[in-house]
């Protein structure tokens, strides 16, 4: 697992392409893709990743 994985443009494009399928499953109005992706990316990168030098 890579803490910088969410920065991949390929992953972002795939996620954006699939976002309408996720939106269809949510009862309330979901946030725009860029807002949602930014929040998920910030959370993912904030996880307590093991240091690479250990």
C-alpha positions in Angstrom: 0.0 0.0 0.0 1.2 3.4 -0.9 0.1 6.5 1.1 0.5 8.6 -2.1 -1.7 6.2 -4.2 -4.7 8.6 -4.2 -2.5 11.2 -6.1 -2.4 8.9 -9.2 -4.1 10.7 -12.1 -5.1 7.3 -13.4 -6.9 6.4 -10.2 -8.6 9.8 -10.0 -9.9 9.4 -13.6 -11.2 5.9 -12.9 -12.8 7.1 -9.7 -14.5 10.0 -11.5 -15.7 7.7 -14.3 -17.3 5.3 -11.7 -18.7 8.1 -9.4 -22.1 8.2 -11.0 -22.6 4.6 -9.9 -21.8 5.5 -6.3 -24.1 8.5 -6.5 -27.0 6.3 -7.6 -26.6 4.4 -4.3 -26.8 7.4 -2.0 -30.2 8.6 -0.8 -29.2 12.2 -0.1 -27.4 14.6 -2.5 -23.7 13.6 -2.6 -21.0 16.2 -2.9 -19.5 17.0 -6.3 -16.8 14.5 -7.3 -13.8 16.8 -6.7 -15.0 17.6 -3.1 -15.6 13.9 -2.3 -12.3 12.8 -3.8 -10.4 15.5 -2.0 -11.9 14.4 1.4 -11.2 10.8 0.8 -7.7 11.6 -0.4 -7.0 13.7 2.7 -8.3 10.9 5.0 -6.3 8.2 3.2 -3.1 10.2 3.4 -3.7 11.0 7.1 -3.8 7.3 8.1 -0.9 6.1 10.2 1.3 4.7 7.5 4.4 2.8 8.5 7.5 4.7 7.9 9.5 3.5 4.8 12.8 3.6 6.6 11.7 0.9 9.2 
